[in-house]
C-alpha cells in the first residue's frame, strides 16, 4: 500500500503506541482488502462497545494508557443492557458490571456516550460524499444510502482502529465504482400490495436483503415521498435478511436522481420485478401468529425510535390503553428519551403503558416480560433476530395493528 506522511508517522509511533498499534492492524486489514492507499475519515461509530464477552473488553483495554484518544469525533452504538433500567431485563448482574466496564474504557478513549444504533438522528451528520467509518449494520446502510456519505461495512474491531488513527483503507464502498447498482429491483407500491405503508417498507427491505445479499441495488417504484424513518426501516431489514450496506431508491436517495446515474454502463445490471404477492408472502412469513392467540408484548424501536416516530405512536394510542399483562417497550437513545419525557404531547404514550428502553435494543438481551405469548413489532429487524437471540415468538405487523393487538391482549386482524 502507498503510505502518505501521516500513515508513516502513525506507524512510527509519533501519535503514541495506541495509534501505532491500530495503524499496524489497519495496514494488514487494507492489504487483505487489496486497497492501494489510506484516506481520511471525518467520524467513526463504534459497534465494539456492545459487550459480547471478555475479548471485547480485553481489546479496548489494550489501547488504554499513554493518553490514548480517538482522533476523530466518535459515537458509540448500543450496549447489551439498559444501564438506566437494568431491572427491565432478564440478565445476571455480572452482565451490567462487564458492560459498564466496557463503556468506561471507550469513554476513556474520548468516545461520545451516544449509546444508540441511530447516531444519524443526532447532529451534526456526515455530509454528502464525506468518508466515515461507521459500524452497526443499520447505521452503515443509512449513512451510505440516505445521506450519501461513504463508509464500508466496518465491524469489531476495525471501527476502533479507524477512530484512533482517523484513517481507513480506500476500499469497498469508499470507492465510487463500488457504489454503482448491480441490481435493478422494480416494486409495486403499497396500494398495489394492499398493505399499510410502514409494513410495506419493512417487507420490501426484507425482500431486498434476500435478493441482493451484499450487492448494491436501485429500487424503482417506491413512493417518491418516502420519509427518513421509512428508509431507515427498509435499510435495517435489508441489512438483517442480507448484507446490504447501500441501496438506492430512484428519485428519493441522493445518489439516484436518474436511473443512469447509479448504473455502470459497462456492466448491465440484473433486473428483478416483484409482484404484490411477493411482499404479502414475506409479511406472512414474518407473522405466523393466529387470530386470537395471546400477546405478551409490543416492542418497537429497532432501530431506535426517532422523535417523529414517537409523535406518530402518540397519535395512534391516544385514548387507548394496553391490556393488563401486555408490556409496551420502545427503544431509543437517551437524548431522544429526554425530549420525549419533556414533551407536552407525550401523555398518551404513558397512558397506553409505554416504557422507554435506552442504551440497547430489546432483541439483544431478553427483556423481562410478564407473559409468554407473541411479541408484536413493526420492525423487520426485530422480527428477524429476536426468535434466535432471545427466544421469543415475533409477529411483524403495522404499527396500528400492533397497537390494536396490545390493546386487546391477543392477535387481531
N, C-alpha and C positions, 0 to 999 in steps of 0.2 A: 504494500500500500504506500502511496505517496504521503509523506508526512510534512505538514506545514510546521512553521516555527513553534506555534502553540502546542502542537502534538508532541514535538521533540522535548519541549520544556516540561510538559506533563509527565512524559515517560522518564525524564531525567530527575524527577522529584522536586522540581523548582516550586511546585504548588503544594508540596507536602506529601508524606507517604501514602495517605489515603487516596488522593487524586492519582498518584503514581500507580498504585495497585489497580485502581479502577480502570485507568487507561490501558494498562497491560492486558486486562481482561477484555476490554473493548477491541483492542488490536487483534486478539485471537478471534473474537467474535466476527469482526469485519472481514478477516481473511477467510473464515468459514463461509461467509456470505458472498465472497468474491467481490467485495467493494474495492474501489480503487483509491478512495480518499475519505477523509472525515469532513463533516460540516458542523457548523454551529447550530445549537438549538436555543430557542427563546424561553422554554419552560419544560418542566417534567411533571408527570403524575405517577406516583408510586403505588404499585399494587402489592409490593412485598411487605407492606405494613399489616396485611391480613395474616393473623397467626395460624399457621398450619402445623407447626411443630418446632422442635429445638433448632433445626437447621436455619430457619429464617432469622431467629434471634442471634445465633452464632455468626451468621453472615454480616448482619449490620453492625454487631459489636466489634467485628474485626476491623472496622473502619474508624472506630471512635478513638479519641486521643489526638494529640498534636494539633488541637484546634481545628479539626477537620470540619468543613462546612460545604454544603451544596453551592455550586457556582451559578445556578440559575434559579428563578422562582420555582418552588417545588411544592405541589399539593399532595395530600395523602388520600388514598382510597378508603373504602370501608374496612372495618375490623371484624373479628369473628363474633363479637358480642357488643351489645349496647352497654357501655360503661356508665351511663347515666341511670339506666333502668335494668341492671343485671338480673333482677328478680323476674323479669318477663321471659326468661329463657331457661330451658332445662339443661344446665351446664354446670360442671363442677367448679368450685371456687378457684381451683388452680388455673382454669382457662382465663378467667378475668385477670388473675395476677400475671400470667405469662403475656397476655395481650397488652396489659398496661406497661410491662417492661419493654415490650417491642415498640410501643408507641413512644415511650420516653427516649428510646435510642434514636428514633428518627427525628424527634424534636431536637435532640442534642445536636444533630447534624444541620439544623436550620430549616427543616421542612415545616410547612404550614399545617396546622391541625384541622384541615378541612373535613376529613373523615366522611367523604361522600364519593359515590360512584358516578356522580354527575357534576364534576367540577366546572363544566361549561355553563352551569346555572349561576355561577358567580363571575363577576367582572374583576379584572379585565380578561377578555377571551383572546385566544390565539387569532391572529389576523389571517386573512386570505393569503395563501401561499407561504405562510411562515412555517418554519420547521420546528417541531417539538418532539419530545419523547414521552408519549403517554401510554401507560399500561392500562389494564382493565378493558375488557372487550367492548362494552357499550361506549365507554369514553373514547376509545380508539375510533370506532366506526362513526361516532357522532362528529368528532373533530375533523376527520377526513371528509365525510360526506356532506354534512350540514354547514360547516364553517369554511371548508376548502383549505384549511391548514394541512400540513403534511406530517404524518407520523407513520412509522411502521408499527407492526403489532408487537410491542415490547411486553416482556413479562418479567417475573422474578428471575434473575436479579440484575438484568441489564438495565432496568429502569433506574436503580440507584447509581450504577456506574455512570450512566448518562448524566444524572443530576450532579454528581461530584466533579465531572470533567467539563460539562457544557458542550460535549462533542459526541457525535454518533457517526457510524459508518453511513456513507451515502449509498443506500441500498433499499430494496423493496419499494414502498410507497413514497419514499422521499424523491424518487426519480419519476419524472414526468411520463416517460414511456410506460411505466408500470401502472399508471393511473387510468390508462385507456380501457374502455369497456371491451371485454371479450365475449359478453353475453348480452343480447337484447331480450328483455322479458316483457312481453305485451300482456297487459292485465285488464280484466273487466272491472269497472268501478264498483263502489259499494252498493249503489242502487241496483245494478245488474245482478249482484250476488244476493240481494235482499238480506243484507247484513247491517247491523249497527256499525257506524263508521269506525269506532275505536276497535271493535273486534276485527273488522276488515284489515286494518293496518297491522294488527298483531299476527293474523293468519297469513297475510302477504309476506311479512318478514320471515315467518317460519318457512313458507314455501321457497322464498328466495335463498335462504341458507341451505335447504336440502338440494336445490337445483344448482346453485352457483358454487357451493362449497367454499373455496378460497379465491374464486375468480371475481374480478370486478364486473358488475352488471349495470346496465342502464334500464330503468323501468319506464315503460311507455304506457300511458293510460291512467296513471294515478291522478287524483284531484289536484288541480293547479293551486288550490288554496290550502294545501297540506300545512299543518302547523308544526312547530318545532317539537311539541310533545308527541304528535303523531309520528313524525320521522324518528324520534327517539325510540318509540315503541317498536317501530319497524326494524330499526338497526339492531336493537337489543335482541329481538327474536332471531334475526338473521345470523347474528354472531353466536347464538346458542345452538341452533339446529345445524349451523355450518361454521365456517371460519371466516366469515365476511368481515373485512376491515374497511371496505369502501364500497359504496353503491352510489349511483347517480339516479336522479328522478328527472326525467325530461321536463324542462320548463320550470323546475322547482329548485333543485340544488344548484349551488353557484357555478359548478364547472360544466353544467349541461343546459345551456340556453338553447342549443340546437343539437340534434342527434349527431351530426357530423363532427361536432366539437369534441365529443368524447370517444369517437371510434378511431381505430387505426386503419387508414386507407389501404395499408399493405397487408392487413390481416383481417379478412371478413369474419365478423362475429358469428357465433352460434345464435340462432333465434328460437325462442320458446314462447308459445302462446298459451296462457292459462284460460280455462273456461270457468264460469261461475261455480260449477260443481267441484272444481279442484280446491277452491278455497273453503267451501262448505264442508268438504270431506276433512280438511285439516282441522276445522273447528270441531267436527265430531270426534276426531282422534284425540284432541286435547281436552275434550269434555265428555267423558263417558258416564257421567252421573245420571241416574234415572230420576224422573219426576217423583217427588215425594220423599226421597232419601234425605237423611238429616244433614244439616250444615253445621260444622264446628266453628268455622271462622271465615272471615273475609280479610285477605292480605293483599295490600296494594303497595306501590312504591318501589317496584323493581323494574327499571332503575328508579332512583329516588324521585319522589313526587316534587314537582315544581309548584310555585305559588299559584300559577294558573290552574293546575290540576286540583289543588285544594279548593280553589274557588268553585270549580265545576262540581266537585264532590259535595261541597256545602249546599249548592243549589239543588242537587239531586236528593239529598237526605233531609231537606227542610220539611219539618212537620212529621218526620218518621222516627222510629226507634227500633234498634236491633232487638231481636228476640232474646229472651233470657238464655244464657249459656252459649251465646254466639260471640266470639271475640272479634273485635274490629281493630286491626293493626295496620298502620300506614307508616312506611319507612320514608325518611327524608334526612337532610343534613341538619346539623344543629343550627346553622344560620337561618334556614327557611323555617325550621320548627319555631324559632324565636319570633319570627314575623307572623306566623300563623297564630301562635298563642296570644299575641298582642292585637290581632286583627278584630275589628268590630263585627265583621261578617262571619266569624268562625263559630258562633254559638250553636248552629245546627249540627256541627261536627260533634261537639261534646254531648249534645242531647241524643244523638244517634248512638253514641258509645265509642267514638273513635279514640284510640290511644296511639300516641306517636311513638315511633321507634327511631332512634338516631344511632349514628356510628356504624350501622350494619344493615344487612338485608335479612329478612326472615327465612330465606331458604338456605342460609349458611349454617346456622345453629338452631336446633329445634326450639321454637317458641313454646312457652307454657300455655297450652290451650285447654279449655275446660272439657271439650268433647273429642270424640274420635271420628266424627263424620267428615264430610267433604270440606275442603278449603276452596272457596271460590275466589277467583282472581281475574283481573283484567289484563294481567301481564303474561305474554307468551314466554318470556324468560323464566318467570316463577313457575309456570306450569311445566316447563321443560325440565327444570333442575330439581324442584322440591321432592318429587317422589323418590329420587335416588339419594339426595343429600340428607333429607330429614325424615324420610319415610312417611310422608303424608300424601293422601289422595288429593290431587289437584283438579279443579274444573275451570277451564278457561271460558270466560263469557264477557259480555259487555259490562261496563261499569254499572249501567242502570239495572241490568239483570242481577248483577252481584248484590246490589243494594236490596232488591226485592227478595232474593233468597235469604239474605241475612235478616231481613225484617220478618220473614215468615219462619225462619229456622229450618227450612227444608228447600230442596230443589224445586223451583217453579219454572214454568215455561218462559 
